[in-house]
Amino acid sequence: MTTYVHTVVIGTGFSGLGMAIQLRRDGRDDFVVLEKADEVGGTWRDNTYPGCACDIQSHMYSFSFAQNPDWTRSFSPQPEIWDYLRRVTDAFDLRRHIHFGVEVTGARWDADEHRWHVTTGSGTGTGEEYVARFLVSGIGGLHIPNTPRLPGIENFEGVAFHSARWDHSYPLAGKRVAVVGTGASAVQFVPRIAPEVERLTIFQRTPPWIMPKPDHAMPAWAKRLFRAVPGAQRLYRNALYWMLEARAIGFNGRPRLMKLAQKVALAHMRRAVDDPELRRKLTPDYVMGCKRVLVANDFYPALTRPNVDVVTDGIAEVRAHSVVDTAGVEHEVDAIVFGTGFHVTDAFDYLDITGVDGRDLAKQWRAEGIQTHLGITVAGYPNLFFLLGPNTALGHNSVVFMIESQIRYVAKAMALADRHGAAALEPKESAQARFQSDLQRKLVAGVWTQGGCTSWYLDSHGVNRTIWPGFTWRYWLRTREFDAEQYQLHR
């Protein structure tokens, strides 16, 4: 079966829902949103591990056009954010456009039709085809769990799962648990499970920099004020934006500022950890910001519990009931939880997108490196748009701000194509090359490259394909208007 529409949007996280809302605002009804799950929410639907919460204040990590005066905390937990996305979906009447249980398996550009042919899969192996003028990817970078293939893991007789696929049917109380990784997820769930397990062994490869988390319950008077005076919440949101935006200065070639922040982080650790050996294990040897900076108040105290061990030796082998580290020490465990993050730069290896003259996007990016214009469009792939695509993630502010800039840009591109009677548009190779040159020049000077670490921001060649360098307001300026001179129009 084939369905013909104006636009196909993939995913129902912040990006996909935001694009759908923009299309509705522009008076378009002839679009579909394809979602492989049975509910909206993206990463906030999938990540249900204990303690899951946002590390950006919720009054900023939300749509500017759909403010929520009732956030219970400054940093809201996952169930509350997921509930917010479901309420936004209903408030903007998006469900009638969403096709649930539909997983996109590939997309092919037909140059004669000037249309994208989007293929989907189903449980029987056959799927519906969608033919669309525009294709918008809202899948983001945090949707493919990165589960390392440990030697001998196939022999493990206990339970093993990734934090993004938390097994709630398996109670951890009274169990011996190994946690692999100390990233953003582990920092949140370790304090929740540590008091209930018999033994918790944390395998740490690289310690993160952790800052105090200024979290607090939102007072009742503030919620009443925000409900009665929406402008007051907007002022609060603006204050949060500029406070967070100031952090970009340290990430972009200002190492002295990061050194000051490191002192705050080290003092934060010293207040919680008395053991000098544990402090040594937890002290990073790279400049803050090179890897993702985390915020937590309860992680360090959890590590000082008598039933918690931090192991800095690597994992040599997994046996039926144990994990053996590279020092030869065998740790008996009943369960292994992987807090090892996601495929980010290599997530594009899973794409099956064919553009002009049969060019394969995944192969092209593997061979040449990820190249886009503004992180949104790609030369040789007309009418294709990425939301929160390459080099538009952030380390200092809310990515929802970036998403809103992008959905407005995409809407302007569609409107321009209509005004000019163009069947398709794509960025010129020269415009894309200039953007990439300017981008990488700034990234090389930043802490992500100069900080002395290896992070998931970098691709296999050590090039940062993830982070936007500098201020988000500069990105807003770059995307505020659609510059037709940077594009080829196919009539």
C-alpha positions as CSV (number, residue, x, y, z in Angstrom):
1,M,0.0,0.0,0.0
2,T,1.3,3.5,-0.8
3,T,0.3,6.7,0.9
4,Y,0.9,10.1,-0.8
5,V,1.5,13.1,1.5
6,H,3.2,16.5,1.4
7,T,5.6,15.7,4.3
8,V,6.8,12.7,6.2
9,V,8.2,13.4,9.7
10,I,10.1,10.7,11.5
11,G,9.9,10.4,15.3
12,T,7.7,11.9,18.1
13,G,10.2,13.3,20.4
14,F,10.6,17.1,20.9
15,S,11.9,17.4,17.3
16,G,9.1,15.5,15.5
17,L,6.3,16.9,17.6
18,G,7.7,20.4,17.1
19,M,7.8,20.0,13.4
20,A,4.3,18.7,13.3
21,I,3.1,21.7,15.3
22,Q,4.8,24.0,12.9
23,L,3.2,22.4,9.9
24,R,-0.2,22.7,11.6
25,R,0.5,26.4,12.3
26,D,1.3,26.9,8.7
27,G,-2.1,25.5,7.7
28,R,-0.8,22.2,6.4
29,D,-2.8,19.0,7.1
30,D,-1.3,16.7,4.5
31,F,1.5,15.3,6.5
32,V,2.2,12.2,8.6
33,V,4.4,11.5,11.6
34,L,5.9,8.0,11.6
35,E,6.6,6.5,15.1
36,K,8.0,3.0,15.6
37,A,6.6,2.8,19.2
38,D,3.0,2.9,20.4
39,E,3.2,6.3,22.1
40,V,4.9,9.7,21.6
41,G,7.9,10.8,23.6
42,G,11.2,9.7,22.0
43,T,14.0,9.4,24.5
44,W,11.7,10.5,27.3
45,R,9.4,7.6,26.6
46,D,12.2,5.0,26.2
47,N,14.4,6.0,29.2
48,T,12.5,4.8,32.4
49,Y,15.5,3.9,34.6
50,P,15.3,4.9,38.3
51,G,16.2,8.6,38.8
52,C,15.9,9.6,35.1
53,A,15.6,13.3,34.9
54,C,16.6,16.3,32.8
55,D,20.0,18.0,33.4
56,I,18.6,21.3,32.1
57,Q,15.9,23.3,34.0
58,S,12.5,22.3,32.7
59,H,11.2,25.8,32.3
60,M,13.9,26.1,29.6
61,Y,13.8,22.5,28.4
62,S,10.3,22.8,26.9
63,F,8.7,24.6,24.0
64,S,8.5,28.3,24.2
65,F,5.1,28.3,22.7
66,A,3.8,25.6,25.1
67,Q,5.0,26.7,28.5
68,N,4.1,24.6,31.5
69,P,3.5,26.5,34.8
70,D,3.1,23.3,36.8
71,W,6.6,21.8,36.7
72,T,7.0,20.3,40.2
73,R,10.8,20.7,40.3
74,S,13.3,23.0,38.6
75,F,14.9,19.8,37.0
76,S,11.9,17.6,36.3
77,P,11.9,13.8,36.3
78,Q,11.3,11.7,33.3
79,P,7.6,10.8,33.9
80,E,6.8,14.5,34.1
81,I,8.6,15.4,30.9
82,W,6.9,12.5,29.1
83,D,3.6,13.6,30.4
84,Y,4.3,17.1,29.1
85,L,5.0,15.8,25.6
86,R,1.8,13.7,25.6
87,R,-0.2,16.8,26.7
88,V,1.4,18.9,24.0
89,T,0.5,16.2,21.5
90,D,-3.2,16.3,22.5
91,A,-3.3,20.1,22.8
92,F,-2.2,20.6,19.2
93,D,-4.4,17.7,17.9
94,L,-1.4,15.8,16.5
95,R,-2.5,12.2,17.1
96,R,-4.6,12.1,13.9
97,H,-1.3,12.7,12.0
98,I,0.7,10.1,13.8
99,H,1.1,6.5,12.5
100,F,2.2,4.4,15.5
101,G,4.0,1.1,15.2
102,V,5.6,2.2,11.9
103,E,9.4,1.9,11.7
104,V,11.1,3.6,8.9
105,T,13.6,1.3,7.1
106,G,14.8,3.5,4.3
107,A,14.2,6.4,2.0
108,R,14.9,6.9,-1.7
109,W,14.8,10.2,-3.7
110,D,13.1,9.9,-7.1
111,A,14.6,12.6,-9.3
112,D,11.9,12.2,-11.9
113,E,9.0,12.6,-9.5
114,H,10.9,14.9,-7.1
115,R,9.6,12.8,-4.3
116,W,10.9,10.8,-1.4
117,H,9.8,7.1,-1.3
118,V,9.9,6.1,2.4
119,T,9.8,2.4,3.2
120,T,8.7,1.0,6.5
121,G,8.8,-2.4,8.2
122,S,6.3,-4.4,10.2
123,G,6.1,-7.6,12.2
124,T,5.4,-9.6,9.0
125,G,8.4,-8.1,7.1
126,T,6.3,-6.1,4.7
127,G,5.4,-2.5,5.2
128,E,3.6,0.5,3.7
129,E,5.4,2.9,1.4
130,Y,5.0,6.7,1.9
131,V,5.6,9.0,-1.0
132,A,6.3,12.6,0.1
133,R,7.6,15.9,-1.3
134,F,9.5,16.6,1.9
135,L,11.2,14.3,4.4
136,V,12.0,15.5,7.9
137,S,14.1,13.4,10.3
138,G,13.4,14.0,14.0
139,I,15.1,10.9,15.4
140,G,17.9,12.7,17.2
141,G,21.1,11.1,18.4
142,L,20.0,9.3,21.6
143,H,17.9,6.5,20.4
144,I,20.3,3.6,19.6
145,P,21.8,2.2,22.9
146,N,25.5,1.5,22.8
147,T,25.9,-1.9,24.5
148,P,29.6,-3.1,24.4
149,R,30.2,-6.7,23.5
150,L,32.1,-7.8,26.5
151,P,34.2,-11.0,26.2
152,G,32.2,-13.9,27.4
153,I,28.9,-12.1,27.8
154,E,27.1,-14.9,26.0
155,N,28.1,-17.1,29.0
156,F,26.5,-14.9,31.6
157,E,23.5,-16.6,33.3
158,G,22.2,-13.6,35.1
159,V,20.3,-10.6,33.8
160,A,21.9,-8.0,31.6
161,F,20.3,-4.8,30.1
162,H,21.0,-1.3,29.0
163,S,19.8,1.6,31.1
164,A,17.7,2.8,28.1
165,R,15.9,-0.5,28.1
166,W,15.5,-0.9,31.8
167,D,14.1,-4.3,32.9
168,H,11.5,-3.4,35.5
169,S,10.4,-7.0,35.7
170,Y,13.7,-7.9,37.4
171,P,13.9,-6.6,41.0
172,L,17.5,-5.5,41.9
173,A,16.8,-5.5,45.7
174,G,19.2,-7.9,47.5
175,K,21.1,-8.7,44.3
176,R,24.8,-8.3,43.4
177,V,24.9,-5.8,40.6
178,A,27.6,-4.6,38.2
179,V,27.2,-1.2,36.5
180,V,29.3,-0.6,33.4
181,G,29.9,3.1,32.8
182,T,29.7,6.3,34.8
183,G,28.0,8.7,32.4
184,A,24.9,10.8,32.6
185,S,22.5,7.8,33.1
186,A,24.6,6.0,35.6
187,V,25.0,9.2,37.7
188,Q,21.2,9.2,38.0
189,F,20.3,5.6,38.6
190,V,23.3,4.5,40.8
191,P,22.1,6.6,43.8
192,R,18.6,5.0,43.4
193,I,19.7,1.4,43.3
194,A,22.7,1.5,45.7
195,P,20.6,1.4,49.0
196,E,18.6,-1.6,47.9
197,V,21.2,-3.9,46.3
198,E,23.4,-6.3,48.3
199,R,26.5,-5.3,46.4
200,L,27.1,-2.7,43.7
201,T,30.3,-2.8,41.6
202,I,30.8,0.1,39.3
203,F,33.2,-0.3,36.4
204,Q,34.5,3.1,35.6
205,R,36.6,3.8,32.5
206,T,36.9,7.6,32.7
207,P,35.6,9.7,35.7
208,P,33.2,12.5,34.7
209,W,33.3,16.0,36.0
210,I,30.3,16.5,38.2
211,M,28.9,19.9,39.3
212,P,26.4,20.5,42.1
213,K,22.8,20.3,40.8
214,P,20.8,23.4,41.8
215,D,17.6,21.4,42.0
216,H,14.6,22.3,44.1
217,A,10.9,21.9,44.3
218,M,9.0,24.7,42.6
219,P,7.1,26.6,45.3
220,A,3.4,26.7,45.1
221,W,3.4,30.5,44.9
222,A,5.6,30.4,41.8
223,K,3.3,27.9,40.0
224,R,0.3,30.1,40.9
225,L,2.1,33.2,39.5
226,F,3.1,31.4,36.3
227,R,-0.5,30.2,35.7
228,A,-1.9,33.7,36.4
229,V,0.8,35.7,34.6
230,P,2.4,33.8,31.7
231,G,4.7,36.7,31.1
232,A,6.3,36.1,34.5
233,Q,7.2,32.6,33.5
234,R,8.6,33.9,30.2
235,L,10.8,36.3,32.2
236,Y,12.0,33.4,34.3
237,R,12.7,31.4,31.2
238,N,14.7,34.2,29.7
239,A,16.7,34.5,32.8
240,L,17.5,30.8,32.7
241,Y,18.4,31.0,29.0
242,W,21.0,33.8,29.5
243,M,22.4,32.1,32.7
244,L,22.9,28.9,30.7
245,E,24.1,30.7,27.6
246,A,27.0,32.3,29.6
247,R,28.5,28.9,30.1
248,A,29.4,28.7,26.4
249,I,32.3,31.1,26.9
250,G,34.3,28.5,28.9
251,F,33.7,25.8,26.3
252,N,35.0,27.8,23.4
253,G,38.7,28.5,23.9
254,R,38.5,30.0,27.4
255,P,40.3,27.2,29.5
256,R,40.8,29.6,32.5
257,L,37.0,29.6,33.1
258,M,36.9,25.9,32.9
259,K,39.7,25.7,35.5
260,L,37.5,27.8,37.9
261,A,34.6,25.5,37.3
262,Q,36.8,22.5,38.0
263,K,37.6,23.9,41.4
264,V,33.9,24.0,42.2
265,A,33.5,20.4,41.0
266,L,36.5,19.2,43.1
267,A,35.2,21.0,46.2
268,H,31.8,19.3,45.5
269,M,33.6,15.9,45.5
270,R,35.6,16.6,48.7
271,R,32.5,17.5,50.6
272,A,31.1,14.0,50.0
273,V,34.1,11.8,49.7
274,D,36.6,11.5,52.6
275,D,38.6,8.5,51.3
276,P,41.7,9.7,49.4
277,E,41.9,6.6,47.3
278,L,38.3,7.0,46.1
279,R,38.9,10.6,45.4
280,R,41.9,9.7,43.3
281,K,39.7,7.3,41.3
282,L,37.0,10.0,40.8
283,T,39.3,12.9,39.8
284,P,39.3,13.4,36.0
285,D,42.7,14.1,34.2
286,Y,41.2,16.1,31.4
287,V,39.8,19.7,31.1
288,M,36.2,20.0,32.1
289,G,33.9,20.2,29.1
290,C,35.9,17.8,27.0
291,K,33.4,15.2,27.9
292,R,29.8,15.9,28.9
293,V,29.7,17.8,32.2
294,L,27.2,16.1,34.6
295,V,25.2,17.6,37.5
296,A,24.3,15.5,40.6
297,N,24.1,15.9,44.4
298,D,23.6,12.3,45.3
299,F,26.1,10.4,43.2
300,Y,29.3,10.9,45.2
301,P,27.5,10.1,48.5
302,A,26.2,6.8,47.0
303,L,29.8,5.8,46.1
304,T,30.8,6.1,49.8
305,R,28.3,3.4,50.9
306,P,29.9,0.3,52.4
307,N,28.2,-1.9,49.7
308,V,29.5,0.1,46.8
309,D,32.9,-0.5,45.0
310,V,34.4,1.6,42.2
311,V,36.7,-0.4,39.9
312,T,38.9,1.4,37.5
313,D,40.4,-1.7,35.9
314,G,38.8,-2.7,32.7
315,I,36.7,-5.7,32.1
316,A,38.6,-8.7,30.9
317,E,35.9,-11.4,30.9
318,V,32.3,-12.1,31.8
319,R,31.6,-15.6,33.3
320,A,28.4,-17.4,34.2
321,H,28.0,-15.6,37.5
322,S,30.8,-13.0,37.6
323,V,32.8,-10.3,35.9
324,V,36.6,-10.5,35.9
325,D,38.6,-7.2,35.7
326,T,41.9,-6.8,34.0
327,A,43.7,-7.1,37.3
328,G,42.4,-10.6,37.6
329,V,39.9,-9.9,40.4
330,E,36.6,-11.8,40.0
331,H,33.4,-10.0,41.0
332,E,30.4,-12.2,41.6
333,V,27.2,-10.6,40.2
334,D,23.6,-11.5,39.5
335,A,22.9,-8.6,37.1
336,I,24.8,-6.3,34.7
337,V,23.5,-2.8,33.9
338,F,25.1,-1.0,31.0
339,G,25.2,2.8,31.5
340,T,27.2,3.1,28.4
341,G,25.2,5.7,26.4
342,F,24.2,5.7,22.8
343,H,25.5,5.5,19.3
344,V,25.7,9.2,18.4
345,T,28.1,10.0,15.5
346,D,27.9,6.4,14.3
347,A,24.1,6.4,14.6
348,F,24.1,7.6,11.0
349,D,25.6,4.3,9.9
350,Y,22.2,2.9,10.5
351,L,20.5,5.2,7.9
352,D,19.4,3.8,4.6
353,I,18.9,7.0,2.6
354,T,19.6,7.2,-1.1
355,G,19.9,10.7,-2.7
356,V,20.6,12.1,-6.2
357,D,22.3,9.7,-8.6
358,G,22.0,6.8,-6.1
359,R,24.4,8.3,-3.6
360,D,24.2,6.5,-0.2
361,L,24.2,8.9,2.7
362,A,25.6,6.5,5.3
363,K,28.5,5.4,3.0
364,Q,29.2,8.9,1.9
365,W,29.5,10.2,5.5
366,R,31.6,7.2,6.5
367,A,34.0,7.9,3.7
368,E,34.0,11.7,3.7
369,G,32.9,12.6,7.2
370,I,29.5,14.0,8.2
371,Q,28.8,17.1,6.1
372,T,25.7,19.2,6.4
373,H,24.6,22.8,5.9
374,L,23.6,24.2,9.3
375,G,23.2,20.7,10.6
376,I,19.8,20.6,8.8
377,T,20.2,20.0,5.0
378,V,22.7,18.0,2.9
379,A,23.9,18.6,-0.7
380,G,22.7,15.9,-3.0
381,Y,19.7,15.1,-0.9
382,P,16.9,17.5,-1.9
383,N,14.0,18.2,0.4
384,L,15.6,16.3,3.2
385,F,15.9,18.0,6.6
386,F,17.5,16.9,9.9
387,L,16.3,18.2,13.2
388,L,18.9,18.2,16.0
389,G,21.2,16.8,13.4
390,P,25.0,16.8,13.2
391,N,26.8,19.5,15.2
392,T,23.6,21.0,16.6
393,A,23.7,19.3,20.1
394,L,24.7,21.4,23.1
395,G,26.8,21.1,26.2
396,H,25.6,24.2,27.9
397,N,22.0,25.1,27.1
398,S,18.6,23.5,26.1
399,V,18.5,21.7,22.8
400,V,14.8,22.6,22.5
401,F,16.0,26.1,21.7
402,M,17.9,24.7,18.8
403,I,15.0,22.5,17.7
404,E,12.7,25.5,17.5
405,S,15.2,27.4,15.4
406,Q,15.4,24.4,13.0
407,I,11.7,23.8,12.6
408,R,11.1,27.5,11.7
409,Y,14.0,27.2,9.2
410,V,12.5,24.1,7.6
411,A,9.1,25.8,7.4
412,K,10.7,28.8,5.7
413,A,12.4,26.4,3.2
414,M,9.0,24.8,2.3
415,A,7.4,28.2,2.0
416,L,10.1,29.5,-0.3
417,A,9.9,26.4,-2.5
418,D,6.1,27.1,-2.9
419,R,6.6,30.8,-3.7
420,H,9.2,30.0,-6.4
421,G,7.4,27.1,-7.8
422,A,10.3,24.8,-7.0
423,A,9.7,21.1,-6.9
424,A,12.8,20.7,-4.7
425,L,15.7,22.4,-3.1
426,E,19.1,21.4,-1.7
427,P,22.1,23.3,-0.4
428,K,24.9,24.2,-2.8
429,E,28.1,22.3,-2.3
430,S,29.9,25.6,-1.9
431,A,27.6,26.8,0.9
432,Q,27.9,23.5,2.7
433,A,31.7,23.5,2.5
434,R,31.9,27.1,3.8
435,F,29.7,26.2,6.8
436,Q,31.7,23.1,7.6
437,S,35.0,24.9,7.3
438,D,33.9,27.7,9.7
439,L,32.3,25.1,12.0
440,Q,35.4,22.9,12.3
441,R,37.7,25.9,12.7
442,K,35.8,26.9,15.8
443,L,35.5,23.4,17.2
444,V,39.2,22.8,16.9
445,A,39.8,25.7,19.2
446,G,37.3,24.5,21.8
447,V,37.6,22.4,24.9
448,W,36.1,19.3,23.1
449,T,39.3,19.1,21.0
450,Q,41.9,20.7,23.2
451,G,40.7,19.2,26.5
452,G,42.7,16.0,26.4
453,C,40.0,13.3,26.3
454,T,38.1,11.1,23.9
455,S,34.3,11.5,24.0
456,W,31.2,10.5,22.1
457,Y,31.2,14.0,20.6
458,L,34.0,12.8,18.2
459,D,33.7,10.4,15.2
460,S,36.1,7.6,14.5
461,H,38.5,10.1,13.0
462,G,38.5,12.3,16.1
463,V,36.4,15.0,14.4
464,N,33.6,16.6,16.4
465,R,30.4,15.9,14.6
466,T,28.0,16.5,17.5
467,I,28.4,19.8,19.3
468,W,27.5,23.3,18.1
469,P,30.4,25.7,19.0
470,G,29.6,28.9,20.6
471,F,26.4,30.7,21.5
472,T,22.9,29.4,20.6
473,W,21.8,32.9,19.7
474,R,24.3,32.9,16.9
475,Y,22.7,29.7,15.6
476,W,19.3,31.4,15.9
477,L,20.7,34.3,13.8
478,R,22.0,31.9,11.2
479,T,18.7,30.2,10.8
480,R,16.3,33.1,11.4
481,E,15.9,33.6,7.6
482,F,16.2,31.2,4.8
483,D,18.9,32.3,2.4
484,A,17.9,31.1,-1.1
485,E,21.3,32.1,-2.4
486,Q,22.8,29.2,-0.6
487,Y,20.4,26.7,-2.3
488,Q,19.8,25.1,-5.7
489,L,16.1,25.2,-6.6
490,H,14.9,22.4,-8.9
491,R,11.9,23.6,-10.9
